[in-house]
Amino acid sequence: MSEYRTLPVPDGLAGERVDVGLSRLLGVSRTRAGEMVLSGKVEVDGAVPGKSDRLSPGSILNVTLEQEKPALSVKAEMVEGMSIVFEDDDIVVVDKPVGVAAHPSVGWEGPTVVGHLAAAGVRIATSGAAERQGIVQRLDVGTSGLMVVAKSELAYSILKNAFRQRTVSKTYHALCQGHPDPLQGTIEAPIGRSMNHDYKYAVMKSGKHSVTHYEVLEMFRAASLCEVHLETGRTHQIRVHFSALRHPLAGDPLYGSDPRLAARLGLERQWLHAVELSFTHPTRGEKVTFTSVYPQDLAHALEVLRAG
């Protein structure tokens, strides 16, 4: 089964090789992108390029995609607690509740952000793998807060590049156990998939370069509320880095939290919330910033700590 796409080349990919640019635009491997070019399934301004040819801004890519495997289906269903913070022709920003995945994946049968948007009648970009179309960033199922999803193909390519170039500002608040020393600092330690546990990551020499900046905002007897900024975006990065400091996030048993503290605070998931998202709008060129308040379970945990 074939799928045809027409994609404009954004300024951010000017001068890139065709296979590199195609890889970034479609979210496929560079190897697959090169194979598509060599097989004649890619045209640039109506002509078949070589994979090492360079892209020009404003050029039009016509791509024929052959589906490699059955796509995971997107179940359209409204999600309780999900809200749309902002929407225009290019992007939609959502405030994701806990217990919701960004998109369908193997082994996950619960609600998703793309499913909620489909049920709400919000059409998103078709770029990316079928089950991840429009997705330019992800939050863990157990993490709540702000996410941006691309609606136009141009927005998808520009935002994917912005996240890759680390020009998007992502601010999280996290409640960690104990009191980090120093109260403000940077955690720079490579992260890779754990060799001993499924779905778990760890600091390891063979891992990917990872940098987390933090500052303690408020201290309690048993925990500290921190503001966190990610310089990189690895899976479970905040959870892994704070665990490596021996200050795991409250309510996060996968990474070593104390279940007694979680029970006292009424937490059934890690205390982690994406409170602010700031980036340059992909078509208007102006900086936009979105904020989110704590959901009820996280706010309750802080109330318990302050009362104690």
N, C-alpha and C positions, 0 to 999 in steps of 0.2 A: 504494500500500500504506500502510495507516494503522497507527500505533502509539499505544497509550493509556498514559498515565502519571498516577499520583497522587502528588503531592509536598506534604509539609508545609511551611509557611512558617516558616523559622527566625527566631529573635529578631533576628539580624543584618540581616534585610531588612524589619523592621517600619518602616512609614512610607514605604517606597519605592513609586513608581508600579508598577502591575501589569506594564507592558511592561519596565521596568528590572529588576524582580525576576525576571521570567520569563527575561530574557536571561541573567542571572547564574546562575540555577538550571540552565538547559539548555545554557549555553555557546554560545548563538546570538547573532546580531547583534540590536541593539535594534530595527532596522527590521523584521526577520523576526518578532520577538516581537510588535511592534505589529500586524503584518499578521495574526498568528494570533489576537490578541484581537479585532480588528475583524471577522474572518471567523467568529466565534462558536466557535472551537475551544478556548477556554479558559473554565473555570468556576471561580469562587471560592466555596467553600461552597455549591455547587449552583446559583449564579446567574451569569449572563453579565455580566462587568464592563465598564466603559470602560477604555481603556488608561491613562488618567490617574488612575483610582481608586487608592487607597492600600491597601497590604497590611497585614494585622494578624497578629501572631505567633500561631501555632497554627491559622491558617486552612488549608484544604486546597485545593490547586490540582488540577483535573482537566484534563489537556491531551491533545488529539488531534494527533499529529504526522504530517505527510505526508512521506514520504521523498523528498528532492529528487533524489538521484542514487544509483546503486548504491554500497553501502557497501564499503569495503575489507575483505576477509575477514581474520579473526583465525586464524592457524594455531596450533593447540594443540600445543605441543611443549615438553618439559622442556629447560631450558638448563643446560649444565654450568657449575658455579661459582656459580649463582644460589642464594641462601639466603633463607629467610623468617626475619626477625629477630623479628617479633612479629605476632600475629594475634588479633583478637577479632571480635565481631559487626559492628563498624563500620569497622575499618581493618585493613590488612595492610601491614607495613613490610618491604621487601625490600632486600637488599644486591646491587646489580646489578654483574655483571662487565663488563669492556670488551667491545665488539663486539655489544652488545645495545641495541636501540632501546626506548623506552618503549612505543610502540604502532606498528601498521602505518602506512605512509605511501607515497605515490607514489614509486617508484624504489627502495624498500627491500624486499628479499626475505629478509633475515636474521631471526634470532630476536628476540622482543620480550618485554617484561615481561608484558603481558596474555596473550600466548600461553603463557608459562610458568605463569601462575596458572590459566589454563583447563585446562592439562594436569594441574596439581596438584589440580584439583577445587575451587579457591577461587572462589566466586561473588562478583563485584564489582558495584558500583552500575551501573545502566543509564543514568544521567544522562550527558550529553555526547554528542558525535558517536559514531556506531556503533563506529568503530574505536578511539575514545579513551574509551570508557565507563569511569568510575571514576578516570580519570587527573586528578589535581589538580596535578601538577608533572611536569617532565621532566628527564632528564639526557641530554647528548649521547651518541651511540653510543660515542664514544671516551673518555668519562668514566665512571669506576666509582664505586660508593658507594651511599648510602642514598636510597631513595625511599619515599614513602607513597602508597598507593592506597586509595580509598574503597570500602568494601563495602556500606554502606547509603546510601540516597538522602539522608538527613539529614546523614550525615557528609560526603557529597560537597558539598552546598551550604555547609555550615559551613566546611569546609577550603578550598574555592575562595575563599570570602570572606576567610578568614584569610591566604591567600597574597596576595590582592589588597590587603588592608589592611597587609601586611608585618609581621604579628605572628608569623610562623613564623621561627625562627632556623635558618639553614642555614650550617654551617661546613665549609669546604673546606681541604685542604692542597694547595699547588701548589709545584712546583719551577720557579723561573724562572732564566733565564740571568743571570749577573752579580750585582751587589749593588745593590738599590734604595736610593735616597737621597731622603728619609730612610728609616730602617729601619722606621718605622711611619707610616702615613699613609692618606689617602683619595684615591681617584681618582674624580673627578666629571666625566664627559664623555659627551655624547649619542652613542648608538649607532644606526646604521641599516644596512640592507642595502647591500652594496657594489654600485656601479654597473658595475664592471668584471669581477667574478668571481662565478660561481655559487656558492652555498652559503657565501659569505664575508660577514662584517660588518665595519664600520669605524666609527671615531669621525668624526662629521660633524655640522655645525650643524643639519641637518634631521632628525637622529636623535632617538630617544626618550631622555628623561632617565634617566641611569644612574649609580649610585653603588656603588663597591666599597671596602671597608675592608680593609687588610692589615697584617700585622706579621711581620717576619722572625723565624723561630724558630731557624734554624741557618744558618751561612754556610760555604761551601766555597770552594775556589780558583776554580771556574768558575761556581758557581750558588748560589742561596739557597732554602732551604725556608721557605715562608711560610704563615701561617694567614690565611684569607680569609673575610670575612663579606659577604654580599650584602645591600644595602639594597633594590635592585631586582633583577629577574630576567629580564634580556634574553638572547636567544640568543647564545651564545658570549661572554657578558659578561666573564668573568675572562680568557679568552684574548685578547680584543680590548683590554681595558684594560692588561694587562701588555705587550702588543705595542706599544701607544701610548707606554708608558714606555720603550720600547727594551729591555725585559727580557722577551722572549717566553718562554712556557713551554717547558721542555726537551721535545724530541720532538714539537714542533708546527710542522712546516714550512709549513702553510697561513698561519701568522701570523709567519713569519720566524725560526724557530729554526735553530740551526747543526746540520746533519746529522752533522757529525763528532762533536759532543758526544753526540748521540743514539746513534750507533753505539758509542761508547765505553761508554755506560751500558746498552746493550742495549735501548733504548727503541724500540718500534714505534708508539707513540701518545703524546699529550701526557701529561705527568706532572701529573695532576689527579684528586683523589679527594674525594668527599663523606664526610667523616669523622664528622659529627654532625648530627643533625636533632632539633629540639626545638620542641614546640608544645603548645597546650592541647588535650587530648583532646576530640573533638567532642561526646561525650555525657556523659562522666564529669566534665568540667570541671576536671580536674587536669592539671598540667604533666607531660608525658612526654618523655623524652630517650633517644635511641638513638645508639649509636656503632659505628664500623666500623674494622677494622684495615686496613693497607695490603695490597693484593694482592701476589703474589710479584714481578711485574715491577717495580713501583714500589719495593718494599723492596730488591730487588737493585740498582737504580740508586743508592739511598742508600748501600748497602754499598760500592759502587765508589767513590763520592765520599769517603766517610769513610776508606777504605783509602788513597786517593790523597793 
